[in-house]
């Protein structure tokens, strides 16, 4: 199974990288820009099946390691590899 | 009084911290590799600066799970004193031993410069009357922008957990925060480097007074860790 974890800065947390990328997008002619946030995607391939236990384990791993709940939000998608 | 300086893959201020405590403060000091699981009776654990695990994922995110951190967590819970400098501060925040988190500098620039720091009245030993209202310590970091939610900020301010504030904020930290302690008053973290301010040839020697103040901060008696 393929797991894709998306980690993004929390909405109310300053995102200096997002702001800088937003300025560059505007400099390249993007009109009407409202917000830019820079996060990361972590792709995991694992022999597992989509069960509540597995999702619970993923939640714990996301909270403990893959994101920092003080400054980041996460979500994940499960799919066939 | 014995000092243990932790070493992670990518720590690069471990020798500076070692010399600060061994030569600067003349205390028995030794290194402790991150694979160890026992602090060997240390009275103060120093988590030094650097780029542990290449700053992969987030600064300090992976070091936090090193074997030695279990012993550090237990030591801190028993009132043992822990000091995190720069990357060490980031590791202690990631480990949940200190409140808040550190993100990319608002300028996106790595800042390597001398900073004037306002000393806060935090403990009986760490305050403006023991250290002076303003001290000077250098910083060198790309991710020193301290962040904490509103409720957390109100809590650490009410508990006098802020140790130091930048006179001129180099990184965008909320409320100019440069260093904090935990609520119990035995875990300390700061982005500025006392380990780069203690030799005669350094532009400031305020690192010595800062460490003496932290060592003198009264904490509950802690039994030597042997398990």
Contacts between the chains, C-beta under 8 A, distances in Angstrom:
chain1	res1	chain2	res2	distance
A	9	B	103	7.7
A	12	B	149	7.6
A	13	B	103	7.2
A	13	B	147	5.8
A	14	B	103	7.1
A	14	B	106	6.8
A	14	B	145	7.2
A	14	B	147	7.0
A	14	B	172	6.7
A	16	B	103	7.3
A	16	B	104	4.9
A	16	B	105	6.8
A	16	B	106	5.0
A	16	B	107	7.4
A	16	B	108	5.4
A	16	B	145	7.2
A	16	B	172	7.0
A	17	B	104	5.9
A	17	B	108	6.8
A	20	B	108	5.5
A	65	B	57	7.3
A	65	B	61	6.5
A	65	B	62	7.8
A	65	B	65	7.1
A	66	B	57	7.2
A	68	B	58	5.9
A	68	B	61	6.9
A	68	B	94	6.5
A	68	B	101	5.4
A	70	B	93	7.6
A	70	B	100	6.4
A	70	B	101	4.1
A	70	B	147	6.9
A	70	B	148	7.0
A	70	B	149	7.4
A	70	B	152	8.0
A	71	B	101	4.6
A	71	B	103	5.9
A	71	B	147	5.5
